[in-house]
């Protein structure tokens, strides 16, 4: 009996209800169903007095989920999708993402399309789009304090009521650069439409093998977003006496002290999105963010009587 999975946002009653309905539908079709909540992929925050507060990347997979599963379904918004990929990317399970949230930029379908989508899923009428992910690790000397798998971005920023920070950043074997800013964002192409976009970074199509660095409120006219090869590892040294905060995918993170370093590299694990039609990134940009919509002509002047 083939086994399939469902991950859902248990904070949303509609997601819980649909998860139960889907479970029954898959079981009637002869599938074993395993279920988990998106909470299993939440990263949590460390505390200043307890900086080691993390689960290893490979240990977030829910019980009974395994690499032999042909697919899993995710019910929620973008946060649940990000959590689900942290849980299942290490075992390579493709995910059909169903929006029960608001914008749902990362989701494939809405609930009113669910019946047809399930038919396509069970008949194998879909393709898989692969997205790159980041492995983010915090070290103090040679001790690993915290790590996470990221589909969108890693952000290091100053704490409230502290001054602007300096970051020394080394990309690959290139000479380190110094950036003075409120923070920095290092994102994947998928994350280029998230926080990086708000910080003035470019939109990158998902198939381009790059990462990008975007300063947050830089104190220099010369500090602009940088796009570089994702084969280049990145090391960030906090060149400031102030404690900072690192956040991954807007979900959880840890404190970064002056003696720490953050290392990022393209992860061997990838996010596998189930697409029920050929991926069309520009259509998603247009529908979700309004990119490329035609200008509306100004009305002709009308003479008043």
N, C-alpha and C positions, 0 to 999 in steps of 0.2 A: 504494500500500500504506500503510494508516494506521500511524502510529508511536505506540508507548506506552512508558512508562518504568517502571523499577524502581529504587528506592533501598533499600538494605539495610544492616544493621549487620554489617560484616564481622568483628567481634569475636565474633559468636555463630554457631557452626557450624550451628545449626538455621536461622537466617536465610539463611545462604549456600546451604544445601541447597534450601530452599523457593524462593529467588530463581532458582536454576537450573531447578527444575521449572516455575515460572511462565513463565520465558523460553521454554521448549520448548512449553508449552501455548499461549501467545500466538502463537508462530510457526506452530503447526499451525492456528490460527484465522485465519491470513493477516495477521498484524501484524508490522511491523518493531519490534524491541525494543532500546532503549538502556538501559544500566545504569550506576549510580554508587553509591558508598558514602556513608553518612551522614557520614563524616569530612570530606567536601567542604564541609559547612556549619558545621564547628566554627570557633569564633571565635578561639581562641588568646588568650594573655595577653601584654601588653607588659611590658617590664622598666623599672625606674627609669632605667637609662642608655639605654634605647631605647624611648621612650614611643610612637613612631609605629609601630604594629604591627597593621595591620588591612587587610582587603579591603573595597572599596566595596560597598555593599548590592547594587547591580545586577550585580556581577561574580562572585557566588557560584554562578550557574547552571552546572551541569555541561556539558561539551561534548556537542553533538548533541541536547540537550534544547531544545525550542522551544515557542513559544506555540500552535502548531497541534496539539499533542498533545491528544487528548480527555481523557486521564487518565494518572495514574501511580499505582503501588502502592508503599507504604512498609512495610518489614518490620523490626520492632524494637520497642523500648519507647518511652516518652514522649520520651526524649532524642533518639532517631532521628527521631521525628515533628517535634520542634522544629527539628532540623537540616534536615530535608527541606523544611519550609516556608520557612526562610531561603533555601534554594536555588531553590525553584520559585515562591514567591509573586510575585516580580517579573515572571514571565512568565505568571502567572494559570492555571497548570495545576492542576486539581482532584486531590486525593489520596485514595485508599482506604488507610486506616491499619489494619495487621494486627499484632496483638500477639504478639511472640515474647519479650517481657520479663516483668516482674512485674505490677505493678498495671495499667499501660496505661490510665491515665485518659483519655488523648486518642485511644486506638485504637477503631476501630469493631467489629472482630471478632476472634475467637480462631482459631487454626489449625484447630480441628475444624470450623469453619464455612466453610473456604476454598473447597471445591468448589462449594457453592451460591453463594457470593459471586462467584466468577469468572463463573458462568453469568449472574447478574444484571448484572454489570459489562459483559460482552460484548454483552448484549441491550439495554443502556441502561436497565435498570429500577432507577434510583436517582435521588435528588435531591441537591442541593448546598446545604450549609449554609455561610454566609459568616461568618467571624470577623474582627474588627478586629485590627490589629497596630500596634505602636509603632515609630517611627523614633527611635533614641537616638544622640545625637552629643555628643562631648566637644570643647570648644574651649579653646585657650589664646590669649587676645586674639582675633584673627580667624582663627587657623589651626585648621583641622579636624584633630584628632589621631587620632580613632577614631570609628567608627560601626558600628551594627548594627541589624538588624531583629529585633523581639521579638514573640513571640506571647504569652508569659506575663508577664514582669516585668523591670524594671530595679531593681537593688539597689545602694546605696552604703552601705558600712559601714566601721567603723574597723578598723585593723590590730590583730593580737594585741598585747597588752601596751601598748596606748596608752589614753589616757583617753577619756571620753565626748566625742562630737563635736557641734558645732552646725551646723545646716543652715538657710540662708536660702532660702526657696522662694517663687517667684512663679508664680501660676497666672493665665494670661491677663493682664488689665489690673488685677487685684485687688492690693491692698496686700500686700507680701511678709510672710511669717510666719517666725518663728524656732522651730525644733524642736531640743531637746537630747535626743539618743538615741544608742544604739549604731549606728544606721543607719536608713535609710528604704527603703521599697519603693513603687514606682509600678507598678501592674499594670493589665492589661486585664481585661475580664470573664472571659476564659478563664483568666487567671492568678489570679483571685480564689480558685480552689480549690487553688492551689499554695502558695508561700512566704507569701503574704499571709494565707492562712487560718491558718497556724501562728502568725503574729504577731498574731492577733486581729481581722483584717479580716473584713468580711462576705462572704458568697457572693453573687455577682451573676450573674444569668442571661445567657447569651451574647448575647441580642438587645438588651440595654439599651446605648445609646450613651454610656457613661461610662468614666472611669478612676477609680482609687482610690489614695489615698496612705495608707500604713500605717507609723507609726513602729515601730522595733524597740527594745524595752526603753526607752521614753521616760522621762525623768526629770521627769515632770510628770503629775499626775492629769488635767490638761486636754488633754493630747495624745492624741487618739484618731483612729481611721481616718476619712478624709474621702472622700466620693464626689462627683465633679464631672463636668461635661460633657466628652466627649472632643473637642469642638471647641476647647477651651482649651489652648494650648501651655503647657508647664511649663519653667521655668528653675530650676536648682538651683545655688546658690553655696555652696561649702564655707566656712562662717564659722568656721574653726578653723585653727590653725597646723599641725596634723598631716596627714600624707599619708593618703589613704584609698584604698579599693579599690572599683571598680565592676564588677559582674557582671551579665550579661544572660542570662536563661533558665537560670541555674545552670550556664552552659557556659564562658564566657570573658569577658574584660574587660580593664581597664586601671587604672593608678593615676590618682588624681585629686589634684592638688596644690592648695594654697590659692589660687593665682592662676587656676585653671581654672573653667569653668562647664559644666554639663551641660544640654543642651536636648532636650526630648522633645515629640513631637507625633504625632497619629494619622497613620499611614502611608497613602499612596495605595494601597499594595499590601494585599491581603486574603488571608487563608487560606481556601481552599475545601475543605471536608471533604465527601467523598462519603459519603452516608448511604443505606444499603440499606433502611432503614425510616424513617418520620417521626421526626425528632429528638425525644427525650424526655429533657430534661435532668434532671428529678427522678428518673427511673429510674436514670440513671447515678450521681447522688448517692447514691441508696439502695444500689445494688449495689457501688459502689467505696468509698464513705465511710461507709455505714451511716446516712445522714441520713433522718430521718422514719420509722424502723422503729417498729412498735408496741411499747409497753411490755409486758414479760412480767409477768403477775400474780404476786404473792407466793403461795406455797403456803399453804393453810389450815393452821392449827395442828392438830397431831395429839397427842392425849393418849397419854402413855406408859403402858404397863401397870404 
